[in-house]
């Protein structure tokens, strides 16, 4: 049975209970699916378990910060010994398929997909309000879409599972085309956008909204250069007036102002509650530092610069970016991780409008200047400063780096814009082989499947 355990937690579900905060990572049961799904409350509990999977250390709790940020150029790992040097290897492009970060992320994401697929397969058998049923389906399909968006960006072609696959059929799993995976992601997000509410309140705050689904769909379209489709859904988000830039950028990350008006979707945590808090992101030893090229890219008056500066948490000898600083309880923090926020939407829309045609008086300049003005850069940019499409494009790329560091966007931005090799060489003085734009599949998976035709390793890692 070991051959299939990475995809299938076999016949058990481990879902989360619902207490004061909807996201509770403490499992209450290990139950056969056929015995569990009886009531609407069971469906809510199950979808809470889907959210909880995102918060685990194998995803946004720890590993994604290594795979999605350490790979880029916003901080430098100078510690070749901790964790057997595996994080250092990712930062320095010397990693191999046996690196446990790959295995942990792969298993964690597919566990999340399994939870979503199990819920989606069972929920139609529950007698419950149709609107609530479709909302829960929308939540699960958003999470599954996010899972596959992360998988395809990290590894390229991966197995596409939309049903619960049993061990007998798992032998036929293969690496599906990237185009097929993106098609499924789009379908899931379109469904979610059509069936989710605009907002939640109280203990429901943090569930996926239709604005979050449209925002992620716009990003998915952007990655595929489907600019017209991306423009439409992102403009819907902007025009909805549900989300806005906070007047002070530091307030976006305040632990007393969580899930504020700028957050489209975040992975939620609760400090001081076992299994709902997390270790400090990007804090390890003083040999891991914010890269000097990032700090030098900020103007002196840029209000975002202090958020990227290295500081020490209370009672902690390590250092970390101020953006995610929190007063620890039992050594852990409780920040939410911002997966998508309104500043990102504005920058994506500015990029998309410019890619479709430079306009010196259009909305692209408006959205770009909204980000700069909030950052304290009081001089609006005009066609005099950015006289053509290429210069505007580079300014958007610059603002994305300055606005979104440590939020798991930088590496993917470099890859999707074909700048990874040149930027890594310029900023880190390291030669990045082009094959390392994708990670190797975990060696455990290659060994288990043992089929070079349907389940080959990514080129360069054999």
DRENDO-1510 file (C-alpha; in Angstrom, 1 decimal, always signed):
<recs>
REC; n; res; u; v; w
REC; 1; UNK; +0.0; +0.0; +0.0 .
REC; 2; UNK; +2.9; +2.3; +0.4 .
REC; 3; UNK; +2.8; +2.9; -3.3 .
REC; 4; UNK; -0.3; +5.0; -3.1 .
REC; 5; UNK; -0.2; +6.7; +0.3 .
REC; 6; UNK; +1.1; +10.0; -1.0 .
REC; 7; UNK; -2.1; +10.6; -2.9 .
REC; 8; UNK; -4.6; +8.9; -0.8 .
REC; 9; UNK; -4.9; +8.9; +3.0 .
REC; 10; UNK; -6.8; +5.7; +2.0 .
REC; 11; UNK; -10.2; +5.4; +3.5 .
REC; 12; UNK; -10.0; +7.9; +6.3 .
REC; 13; UNK; -10.8; +11.6; +6.6 .
REC; 14; UNK; -9.2; +13.9; +9.2 .
REC; 15; UNK; -11.3; +17.0; +9.3 .
REC; 16; UNK; -11.3; +20.0; +11.6 .
REC; 17; UNK; -13.8; +20.9; +14.3 .
REC; 18; UNK; -15.4; +24.4; +14.6 .
REC; 19; UNK; -14.9; +26.5; +17.7 .
REC; 20; UNK; -14.5; +30.2; +18.3 .
REC; 21; UNK; -12.6; +30.6; +15.0 .
REC; 22; UNK; -13.8; +28.7; +12.0 .
REC; 23; UNK; -10.3; +27.5; +11.3 .
REC; 24; UNK; -9.4; +24.9; +13.9 .
REC; 25; UNK; -6.6; +22.6; +13.0 .
REC; 26; UNK; -7.3; +20.1; +15.8 .
REC; 27; UNK; -8.7; +16.9; +14.2 .
REC; 28; UNK; -11.7; +15.5; +16.0 .
REC; 29; UNK; -12.1; +12.2; +14.3 .
REC; 30; UNK; -10.7; +9.7; +11.9 .
REC; 31; UNK; -13.9; +8.5; +10.1 .
REC; 32; UNK; -14.7; +6.5; +7.0 .
REC; 33; UNK; -16.2; +9.0; +4.5 .
REC; 34; UNK; -19.4; +6.9; +4.1 .
REC; 35; UNK; -20.1; +7.2; +7.9 .
REC; 36; UNK; -19.3; +10.9; +8.1 .
REC; 37; UNK; -21.3; +12.9; +5.6 .
REC; 38; UNK; -24.8; +13.0; +7.1 .
REC; 39; UNK; -25.7; +16.6; +7.8 .
REC; 40; UNK; -25.0; +20.2; +6.6 .
REC; 41; UNK; -22.9; +20.5; +9.7 .
REC; 42; UNK; -20.7; +17.6; +8.6 .
REC; 43; UNK; -20.2; +19.4; +5.2 .
REC; 44; UNK; -19.1; +22.6; +7.0 .
REC; 45; UNK; -16.7; +20.7; +9.2 .
REC; 46; UNK; -15.3; +19.0; +6.2 .
REC; 47; UNK; -14.7; +22.2; +4.3 .
REC; 48; UNK; -13.1; +23.6; +7.4 .
REC; 49; UNK; -10.6; +20.7; +7.1 .
REC; 50; UNK; -9.9; +21.8; +3.6 .
REC; 51; UNK; -8.9; +25.3; +4.8 .
REC; 52; UNK; -6.9; +23.7; +7.6 .
REC; 53; UNK; -4.7; +21.8; +5.1 .
REC; 54; UNK; -3.4; +25.1; +3.7 .
REC; 55; UNK; -2.2; +26.2; +7.1 .
REC; 56; UNK; -0.1; +23.1; +7.8 .
REC; 57; UNK; +3.7; +23.3; +7.9 .
REC; 58; UNK; +3.9; +21.5; +4.5 .
REC; 59; UNK; +2.2; +24.5; +2.9 .
REC; 60; UNK; +1.9; +28.1; +4.0 .
REC; 61; UNK; +2.9; +27.2; +7.6 .
REC; 62; UNK; +6.6; +26.8; +6.6 .
REC; 63; UNK; +7.6; +24.9; +3.4 .
REC; 64; UNK; +6.1; +27.3; +0.9 .
REC; 65; UNK; +8.2; +30.1; +2.2 .
REC; 66; UNK; +11.2; +28.1; +1.3 .
REC; 67; UNK; +10.1; +26.9; -2.1 .
REC; 68; UNK; +8.5; +30.2; -3.2 .
REC; 69; UNK; +10.7; +32.8; -1.6 .
REC; 70; UNK; +14.1; +31.2; -0.7 .
REC; 71; UNK; +14.5; +30.3; -4.4 .
REC; 72; UNK; +14.4; +34.0; -5.4 .
REC; 73; UNK; +16.5; +37.0; -4.4 .
REC; 74; UNK; +14.7; +38.7; -1.5 .
REC; 75; UNK; +16.8; +37.0; +1.2 .
REC; 76; UNK; +20.0; +35.1; +1.3 .
REC; 77; UNK; +20.6; +31.9; +3.2 .
REC; 78; UNK; +24.2; +31.6; +4.4 .
REC; 79; UNK; +23.6; +28.6; +6.6 .
REC; 80; UNK; +24.7; +25.3; +4.8 .
REC; 81; UNK; +24.3; +23.1; +7.9 .
REC; 82; UNK; +20.8; +23.6; +9.4 .
REC; 83; UNK; +18.1; +21.2; +8.2 .
REC; 84; UNK; +21.0; +19.2; +6.6 .
REC; 85; UNK; +21.5; +22.2; +4.4 .
REC; 86; UNK; +18.4; +21.6; +2.4 .
REC; 87; UNK; +17.0; +25.1; +2.6 .
REC; 88; UNK; +20.4; +26.5; +1.7 .
REC; 89; UNK; +20.5; +24.2; -1.3 .
REC; 90; UNK; +17.2; +25.6; -2.6 .
REC; 91; UNK; +18.5; +29.1; -2.1 .
REC; 92; UNK; +21.7; +28.3; -4.0 .
REC; 93; UNK; +20.3; +26.1; -6.7 .
REC; 94; UNK; +22.1; +23.0; -5.7 .
REC; 95; UNK; +19.0; +21.0; -4.6 .
REC; 96; UNK; +18.3; +17.5; -5.6 .
REC; 97; UNK; +15.1; +15.3; -5.8 .
REC; 98; UNK; +15.8; +13.9; -2.4 .
REC; 99; UNK; +15.3; +17.3; -0.7 .
REC; 100; UNK; +12.6; +16.7; +1.9 .
REC; 101; UNK; +11.0; +20.1; +1.3 .
REC; 102; UNK; +9.8; +18.7; -2.1 .
REC; 103; UNK; +8.3; +15.6; -0.5 .
REC; 104; UNK; +6.6; +17.5; +2.3 .
REC; 105; UNK; +5.0; +20.0; +0.0 .
REC; 106; UNK; +3.9; +17.4; -2.5 .
REC; 107; UNK; +2.2; +15.2; +0.1 .
REC; 108; UNK; +0.7; +18.3; +1.9 .
REC; 109; UNK; -0.9; +19.7; -1.3 .
REC; 110; UNK; -2.2; +16.3; -2.5 .
REC; 111; UNK; -3.7; +15.7; +1.0 .
REC; 112; UNK; -5.5; +19.0; +0.6 .
REC; 113; UNK; -6.8; +18.0; -2.8 .
REC; 114; UNK; -7.9; +14.6; -1.4 .
REC; 115; UNK; -9.9; +16.4; +1.3 .
REC; 116; UNK; -11.6; +18.7; -1.3 .
REC; 117; UNK; -12.3; +15.8; -3.7 .
REC; 118; UNK; -13.8; +13.7; -0.9 .
REC; 119; UNK; -16.1; +16.5; +0.2 .
REC; 120; UNK; -17.2; +17.3; -3.4 .
REC; 121; UNK; -17.9; +13.6; -4.0 .
REC; 122; UNK; -20.1; +13.3; -0.9 .
REC; 123; UNK; -21.9; +16.6; -0.5 .
REC; 124; UNK; -24.6; +16.0; -3.1 .
REC; 125; UNK; -25.8; +13.0; -1.0 .
REC; 126; UNK; -26.6; +15.3; +1.9 .
REC; 127; UNK; -30.1; +16.8; +2.3 .
REC; 128; UNK; -29.3; +20.5; +2.9 .
REC; 129; UNK; -30.0; +24.0; +1.7 .
REC; 130; UNK; -28.9; +24.3; -1.9 .
REC; 131; UNK; -27.4; +27.8; -1.5 .
REC; 132; UNK; -25.2; +26.5; +1.4 .
REC; 133; UNK; -24.4; +23.4; -0.5 .
REC; 134; UNK; -23.2; +25.4; -3.5 .
REC; 135; UNK; -21.3; +27.8; -1.2 .
REC; 136; UNK; -19.4; +24.9; +0.4 .
REC; 137; UNK; -18.7; +23.4; -3.1 .
REC; 138; UNK; -17.3; +26.8; -4.1 .
REC; 139; UNK; -15.0; +27.0; -1.1 .
REC; 140; UNK; -13.7; +23.5; -1.8 .
REC; 141; UNK; -13.2; +24.2; -5.5 .
REC; 142; UNK; -11.3; +27.4; -4.7 .
REC; 143; UNK; -9.0; +25.6; -2.4 .
REC; 144; UNK; -8.5; +22.8; -4.9 .
REC; 145; UNK; -7.8; +25.4; -7.6 .
REC; 146; UNK; -5.2; +27.1; -5.4 .
REC; 147; UNK; -3.6; +23.7; -4.7 .
REC; 148; UNK; -3.2; +23.0; -8.4 .
REC; 149; UNK; -2.1; +26.5; -9.2 .
REC; 150; UNK; +0.7; +26.0; -6.7 .
REC; 151; UNK; +1.5; +22.5; -8.0 .
REC; 152; UNK; +1.8; +23.5; -11.6 .
REC; 153; UNK; +3.9; +26.5; -10.8 .
REC; 154; UNK; +6.3; +24.5; -8.7 .
REC; 155; UNK; +6.5; +21.3; -10.8 .
REC; 156; UNK; +4.8; +21.8; -14.2 .
REC; 157; UNK; +2.9; +18.7; -15.2 .
REC; 158; UNK; +1.4; +16.8; -12.3 .
REC; 159; UNK; -1.3; +14.2; -11.8 .
REC; 160; UNK; -4.7; +15.9; -12.1 .
REC; 161; UNK; -7.2; +14.3; -9.7 .
REC; 162; UNK; -10.8; +15.6; -9.5 .
REC; 163; UNK; -12.3; +12.5; -7.9 .
REC; 164; UNK; -11.4; +10.3; -5.0 .
REC; 165; UNK; -9.0; +7.7; -6.5 .
REC; 166; UNK; -8.7; +4.3; -4.9 .
REC; 167; UNK; -5.5; +2.3; -4.5 .
REC; 168; UNK; -6.4; +0.0; -7.4 .
REC; 169; UNK; -6.8; +2.8; -9.9 .
REC; 170; UNK; -3.9; +4.8; -8.5 .
REC; 171; UNK; -1.5; +2.7; -10.5 .
REC; 172; UNK; -2.7; +4.5; -13.6 .
REC; 173; UNK; -1.8; +8.0; -12.4 .
REC; 174; UNK; +0.3; +10.0; -14.7 .
REC; 175; UNK; +1.7; +13.5; -15.2 .
REC; 176; UNK; -1.1; +15.5; -16.9 .
REC; 177; UNK; -0.5; +18.3; -19.3 .
REC; 178; UNK; -0.1; +21.8; -17.8 .
REC; 179; UNK; -2.9; +23.1; -20.1 .
REC; 180; UNK; -5.3; +20.5; -18.7 .
REC; 181; UNK; -4.5; +21.5; -15.2 .
REC; 182; UNK; -5.0; +25.2; -15.9 .
REC; 183; UNK; -8.3; +24.4; -17.5 .
REC; 184; UNK; -9.5; +22.6; -14.4 .
REC; 185; UNK; -8.2; +25.5; -12.2 .
REC; 186; UNK; -10.2; +28.0; -14.3 .
REC; 187; UNK; -13.4; +25.9; -14.1 .
REC; 188; UNK; -13.1; +25.6; -10.4 .
REC; 189; UNK; -12.6; +29.3; -9.9 .
REC; 190; UNK; -15.4; +30.2; -12.3 .
REC; 191; UNK; -17.8; +28.0; -10.3 .
REC; 192; UNK; -16.5; +29.5; -7.0 .
REC; 193; UNK; -17.0; +33.0; -8.2 .
REC; 194; UNK; -20.6; +32.3; -9.2 .
REC; 195; UNK; -21.5; +30.6; -5.9 .
REC; 196; UNK; -19.7; +32.4; -3.2 .
REC; 197; UNK; -20.9; +35.6; -1.3 .
REC; 198; UNK; -19.3; +39.0; -1.5 .
REC; 199; UNK; -18.4; +39.0; +2.2 .
REC; 200; UNK; -18.7; +37.3; +5.6 .
REC; 201; UNK; -18.8; +38.7; +9.1 .
REC; 202; UNK; -18.0; +37.5; +12.6 .
REC; 203; UNK; -16.7; +33.9; +13.0 .
REC; 204; UNK; -17.2; +33.3; +9.2 .
REC; 205; UNK; -14.7; +35.9; +8.3 .
REC; 206; UNK; -11.9; +34.3; +6.3 .
REC; 207; UNK; -14.0; +32.1; +4.2 .
REC; 208; UNK; -13.5; +32.4; +0.5 .
REC; 209; UNK; -15.5; +35.2; -1.2 .
REC; 210; UNK; -16.4; +35.6; -4.9 .
REC; 211; UNK; -14.0; +38.5; -4.9 .
REC; 212; UNK; -11.2; +36.2; -3.8 .
REC; 213; UNK; -12.2; +33.7; -6.5 .
REC; 214; UNK; -12.2; +36.4; -9.2 .
REC; 215; UNK; -8.8; +37.7; -7.9 .
REC; 216; UNK; -7.2; +34.3; -8.1 .
REC; 217; UNK; -8.8; +33.6; -11.4 .
REC; 218; UNK; -7.3; +36.9; -12.8 .
REC; 219; UNK; -3.9; +35.8; -11.6 .
REC; 220; UNK; -4.3; +32.4; -13.2 .
REC; 221; UNK; -5.2; +34.1; -16.5 .
REC; 222; UNK; -2.2; +36.4; -16.2 .
REC; 223; UNK; +0.2; +33.5; -15.8 .
REC; 224; UNK; -1.2; +32.2; -19.1 .
REC; 225; UNK; -1.1; +35.6; -20.8 .
REC; 226; UNK; -4.9; +35.6; -21.2 .
REC; 227; UNK; -4.9; +39.3; -20.7 .
REC; 228; UNK; -8.4; +40.1; -21.9 .
REC; 229; UNK; -10.0; +37.5; -19.6 .
REC; 230; UNK; -7.8; +38.6; -16.7 .
REC; 231; UNK; -8.7; +42.3; -17.2 .
REC; 232; UNK; -12.4; +41.5; -17.0 .
REC; 233; UNK; -12.4; +39.6; -13.7 .
REC; 234; UNK; -9.8; +41.9; -12.0 .
REC; 235; UNK; -11.8; +44.9; -13.0 .
REC; 236; UNK; -14.9; +43.3; -11.4 .
REC; 237; UNK; -12.9; +43.0; -8.2 .
REC; 238; UNK; -11.8; +46.7; -8.4 .
REC; 239; UNK; -15.3; +48.0; -9.3 .
REC; 240; UNK; -16.9; +46.0; -6.5 .
REC; 241; UNK; -15.5; +48.4; -3.9 .
REC; 242; UNK; -15.4; +45.5; -1.4 .
REC; 243; UNK; -11.7; +45.7; -1.2 .
REC; 244; UNK; -9.4; +48.7; -0.9 .
REC; 245; UNK; -5.9; +49.8; -0.1 .
REC; 246; UNK; -5.5; +50.6; +3.6 .
REC; 247; UNK; -4.2; +54.2; +4.2 .
REC; 248; UNK; -1.1; +52.9; +5.9 .
REC; 249; UNK; +0.7; +49.9; +4.4 .
REC; 250; UNK; +2.0; +48.7; +7.8 .
REC; 251; UNK; -1.6; +48.3; +9.0 .
REC; 252; UNK; -2.1; +45.6; +6.4 .
REC; 253; UNK; +0.2; +43.3; +8.4 .
REC; 254; UNK; -1.0; +44.3; +11.9 .
REC; 255; UNK; -1.8; +41.4; +14.1 .
REC; 256; UNK; -4.6; +43.4; +15.6 .
REC; 257; UNK; -6.1; +44.2; +12.2 .
REC; 258; UNK; -6.3; +40.7; +10.6 .
REC; 259; UNK; -8.4; +40.0; +7.6 .
REC; 260; UNK; -8.7; +43.7; +6.9 .
REC; 261; UNK; -10.2; +45.4; +3.8 .
REC; 262; UNK; -7.1; +44.8; +1.7 .
REC; 263; UNK; -7.1; +41.0; +2.1 .
REC; 264; UNK; -8.9; +39.0; -0.6 .
REC; 265; UNK; -7.7; +35.7; +0.9 .
REC; 266; UNK; -5.4; +34.7; +3.7 .
REC; 267; UNK; -4.5; +31.5; +5.4 .
REC; 268; UNK; -5.7; +32.0; +9.0 .
REC; 269; UNK; -3.9; +31.3; +12.2 .
REC; 270; UNK; -4.6; +31.8; +15.9 .
REC; 271; UNK; -1.8; +32.6; +18.3 .
REC; 272; UNK; -1.7; +30.7; +21.6 .
REC; 273; UNK; -3.9; +27.8; +20.4 .
REC; 274; UNK; -2.1; +24.6; +19.9 .
REC; 275; UNK; -1.9; +23.6; +16.2 .
REC; 276; UNK; -3.4; +26.8; +15.1 .
REC; 277; UNK; -0.3; +29.0; +15.5 .
REC; 278; UNK; +3.0; +28.8; +13.6 .
REC; 279; UNK; +6.7; +29.4; +13.9 .
REC; 280; UNK; +8.1; +32.7; +12.8 .
REC; 281; UNK; +8.4; +33.0; +9.0 .
REC; 282; UNK; +11.9; +33.6; +7.6 .
REC; 283; UNK; +13.3; +33.6; +11.2 .
REC; 284; UNK; +16.1; +31.1; +11.7 .
REC; 285; UNK; +19.6; +32.2; +12.5 .
REC; 286; UNK; +21.4; +35.5; +11.8 .
REC; 287; UNK; +23.0; +33.8; +8.8 .
REC; 288; UNK; +19.6; +34.2; +7.0 .
REC; 289; UNK; +19.2; +37.8; +6.0 .
REC; 290; UNK; +17.1; +40.1; +3.8 .
REC; 291; UNK; +19.0; +40.5; +0.6 .
REC; 292; UNK; +20.8; +43.9; +0.2 .
REC; 293; UNK; +19.6; +44.3; -3.3 .
REC; 294; UNK; +16.0; +44.4; -2.1 .
REC; 295; UNK; +16.7; +47.0; +0.5 .
REC; 296; UNK; +18.7; +49.1; -1.9 .
REC; 297; UNK; +15.8; +49.0; -4.4 .
REC; 298; UNK; +13.6; +51.1; -2.0 .
REC; 299; UNK; +13.7; +54.9; -2.0 .
REC; 300; UNK; +14.6; +56.3; +1.4 .
REC; 301; UNK; +11.1; +57.7; +1.9 .
REC; 302; UNK; +9.4; +54.4; +0.9 .
REC; 303; UNK; +7.1; +53.4; +3.8 .
REC; 304; UNK; +7.4; +49.7; +2.7 .
REC; 305; UNK; +11.1; +49.7; +3.4 .
REC; 306; UNK; +10.9; +49.3; +7.2 .
REC; 307; UNK; +8.6; +46.3; +6.7 .
REC; 308; UNK; +11.4; +44.4; +4.9 .
REC; 309; UNK; +14.1; +45.3; +7.5 .
REC; 310; UNK; +15.4; +42.6; +9.7 .
REC; 311; UNK; +14.3; +42.6; +13.3 .
REC; 312; UNK; +14.3; +40.2; +16.3 .
REC; 313; UNK; +11.0; +38.9; +17.8 .
REC; 314; UNK; +10.6; +39.4; +21.5 .
REC; 315; UNK; +12.5; +36.7; +23.4 .
REC; 316; UNK; +14.0; +35.3; +20.3 .
REC; 317; UNK; +17.6; +35.4; +19.1 .
REC; 318; UNK; +16.8; +35.0; +15.5 .
REC; 319; UNK; +16.0; +37.8; +13.0 .
REC; 320; UNK; +13.2; +38.1; +10.4 .
REC; 321; UNK; +11.5; +40.7; +8.2 .
REC; 322; UNK; +9.4; +43.2; +10.2 .
REC; 323; UNK; +6.4; +42.5; +8.0 .
REC; 324; UNK; +5.6; +39.3; +9.8 .
REC; 325; UNK; +6.7; +40.3; +13.3 .
REC; 326; UNK; +4.4; +39.2; +16.1 .
REC; 327; UNK; +4.7; +39.0; +19.9 .
REC; 328; UNK; +5.1; +35.3; +20.5 .
REC; 329; UNK; +3.1; +33.1; +22.8 .
REC; 330; UNK; +4.9; +29.9; +23.7 .
REC; 331; UNK; +7.5; +30.8; +21.1 .
REC; 332; UNK; +5.0; +30.9; +18.2 .
REC; 333; UNK; +3.2; +33.6; +16.2 .
REC; 334; UNK; -0.3; +34.0; +14.9 .
REC; 335; UNK; -0.1; +36.1; +11.8 .
REC; 336; UNK; -2.3; +35.2; +8.9 .
REC; 337; UNK; -0.5; +34.5; +5.7 .
REC; 338; UNK; -1.7; +36.9; +2.9 .
REC; 339; UNK; -2.2; +34.7; -0.2 .
REC; 340; UNK; -3.9; +37.5; -2.3 .
REC; 341; UNK; -4.5; +41.2; -1.5 .
REC; 342; UNK; -5.8; +44.2; -3.2 .
REC; 343; UNK; -2.4; +45.8; -3.9 .
REC; 344; UNK; -1.6; +42.7; -5.9 .
REC; 345; UNK; -4.8; +43.1; -7.9 .
REC; 346; UNK; -4.0; +46.7; -8.8 .
REC; 347; UNK; -0.5; +45.8; -9.9 .
REC; 348; UNK; -1.7; +42.9; -11.9 .
REC; 349; UNK; -4.3; +45.0; -13.6 .
REC; 350; UNK; -1.7; +47.7; -14.4 .
REC; 351; UNK; +0.5; +45.1; -15.9 .
REC; 352; UNK; -2.4; +43.6; -17.9 .
REC; 353; UNK; -3.6; +46.9; -19.3 .
REC; 354; UNK; -0.1; +47.8; -20.4 .
REC; 355; UNK; +0.5; +44.4; -22.0 .
REC; 356; UNK; -2.6; +45.0; -24.2 .
REC; 357; UNK; -1.4; +48.4; -25.2 .
REC; 358; UNK; +0.5; +51.3; -23.7 .
REC; 359; UNK; -1.7; +54.2; -22.8 .
REC; 360; UNK; -0.1; +57.3; -21.3 .
REC; 361; UNK; -3.4; +58.5; -19.8 .
REC; 362; UNK; -5.1; +55.2; -19.0 .
REC; 363; UNK; -6.0; +53.3; -15.9 .
REC; 364; UNK; -2.7; +51.5; -15.8 .
REC; 365; UNK; -1.0; +54.6; -14.6 .
REC; 366; UNK; -3.8; +55.2; -12.1 .
REC; 367; UNK; -3.4; +51.8; -10.5 .
REC; 368; UNK; +0.4; +51.9; -10.5 .
REC; 369; UNK; +0.3; +55.3; -8.9 .
REC; 370; UNK; -2.2; +54.2; -6.2 .
REC; 371; UNK; +0.4; +51.7; -5.0 .
REC; 372; UNK; +3.3; +54.2; -5.1 .
REC; 373; UNK; +1.3; +57.0; -3.4 .
REC; 374; UNK; +0.3; +54.7; -0.5 .
REC; 375; UNK; +4.0; +53.8; -0.2 .
REC; 376; UNK; +4.8; +57.5; +0.4 .
REC; 377; UNK; +6.2; +58.1; -3.0 .
REC; 378; UNK; +4.3; +61.4; -3.5 .
REC; 379; UNK; +5.3; +62.2; -7.1 .
REC; 380; UNK; +2.9; +60.4; -9.5 .
REC; 381; UNK; +4.6; +58.9; -12.5 .
REC; 382; UNK; +3.5; +60.1; -15.9 .
REC; 383; UNK; +4.4; +59.4; -19.6 .
REC; 384; UNK; +7.4; +61.7; -19.1 .
REC; 385; UNK; +8.8; +59.2; -16.6 .
REC; 386; UNK; +7.6; +56.0; -18.4 .
REC; 387; UNK; +7.3; +57.0; -22.0 .
REC; 388; UNK; +6.6; +53.6; -23.5 .
REC; 389; UNK; +5.4; +50.1; -22.8 .
REC; 390; UNK; +8.8; +48.6; -21.9 .
REC; 391; UNK; +9.6; +51.2; -19.2 .
REC; 392; UNK; +6.1; +50.9; -17.7 .
REC; 393; UNK; +6.5; +47.1; -17.6 .
REC; 394; UNK; +9.8; +47.4; -15.7 .
REC; 395; UNK; +8.2; +49.8; -13.2 .
REC; 396; UNK; +5.4; +47.4; -12.5 .
REC; 397; UNK; +7.9; +44.6; -12.0 .
REC; 398; UNK; +9.8; +46.8; -9.6 .
REC; 399; UNK; +6.7; +47.7; -7.6 .
REC; 400; UNK; +5.7; +44.1; -7.4 .
REC; 401; UNK; +9.1; +43.3; -5.8 .
REC; 402; UNK; +8.9; +46.2; -3.3 .
REC; 403; UNK; +5.2; +45.7; -2.5 .
REC; 404; UNK; +5.0; +41.9; -2.1 .
REC; 405; UNK; +8.3; +40.6; -0.7 .
REC; 406; UNK; +8.0; +37.4; +1.4 .
REC; 407; UNK; +4.4; +36.8; +0.3 .
REC; 408; UNK; +5.3; +33.9; -2.0 .
REC; 409; UNK; +5.2; +35.9; -5.3 .
REC; 410; UNK; +8.7; +36.9; -6.2 .
REC; 411; UNK; +10.0; +33.5; -7.5 .
REC; 412; UNK; +6.9; +33.0; -9.6 .
REC; 413; UNK; +7.0; +36.6; -10.9 .
REC; 414; UNK; +10.6; +36.0; -12.1 .
REC; 415; UNK; +9.8; +32.8; -13.8 .
REC; 416; UNK; +6.6; +33.9; -15.5 .
REC; 417; UNK; +8.2; +37.1; -16.9 .
REC; 418; UNK; +11.3; +35.2; -18.1 .
REC; 419; UNK; +13.6; +37.2; -15.9 .
REC; 420; UNK; +14.7; +34.6; -13.4 .
REC; 421; UNK; +18.1; +33.7; -14.9 .
REC; 422; UNK; +19.1; +37.4; -15.5 .
REC; 423; UNK; +17.8; +38.7; -12.1 .
REC; 424; UNK; +19.4; +35.9; -10.1 .
REC; 425; UNK; +22.7; +36.5; -11.8 .
REC; 426; UNK; +22.5; +40.3; -11.2 .
REC; 427; UNK; +21.3; +40.2; -7.6 .
REC; 428; UNK; +22.7; +37.0; -6.1 .
REC; 429; UNK; +25.8; +36.6; -8.4 .
REC; 430; UNK; +24.8; +33.0; -9.0 .
REC; 431; UNK; +24.2; +31.3; -12.3 .
REC; 432; UNK; +20.8; +29.7; -12.4 .
REC; 433; UNK; +20.5; +26.8; -14.8 .
REC; 434; UNK; +17.3; +27.2; -16.8 .
REC; 435; UNK; +16.1; +23.6; -15.9 .
REC; 436; UNK; +15.9; +24.7; -12.3 .
REC; 437; UNK; +12.9; +27.0; -13.1 .
REC; 438; UNK; +10.9; +24.0; -12.2 .
REC; 439; UNK; +11.6; +21.8; -9.1 .
REC; 440; UNK; +12.4; +18.1; -9.3 .
REC; 441; UNK; +9.6; +15.8; -8.5 .
REC; 442; UNK; +10.2; +14.2; -5.1 .
REC; 443; UNK; +12.5; +11.1; -5.5 .
REC; 444; UNK; +10.0; +9.1; -3.4 .
REC; 445; UNK; +7.3; +9.7; -6.0 .
REC; 446; UNK; +9.7; +8.8; -8.9 .
REC; 447; UNK; +10.7; +5.6; -7.1 .
REC; 448; UNK; +7.1; +4.6; -6.3 .
REC; 449; UNK; +5.6; +5.2; -9.7 .
REC; 450; UNK; +8.7; +3.8; -11.5 .
REC; 451; UNK; +7.5; +4.7; -15.0 .
REC; 452; UNK; +9.6; +7.0; -17.1 .
REC; 453; UNK; +7.0; +7.2; -19.8 .
REC; 454; UNK; +4.0; +8.4; -17.7 .
REC; 455; UNK; +5.8; +9.7; -14.7 .
REC; 456; UNK; +9.2; +11.1; -15.8 .
REC; 457; UNK; +11.5; +13.3; -13.7 .
REC; 458; UNK; +11.7; +16.9; -14.8 .
REC; 459; UNK; +14.6; +17.4; -17.2 .
REC; 460; UNK; +18.0; +18.1; -15.7 .
REC; 461; UNK; +17.4; +16.2; -12.5 .
REC; 462; UNK; +17.9; +12.6; -13.7 .
</recs>
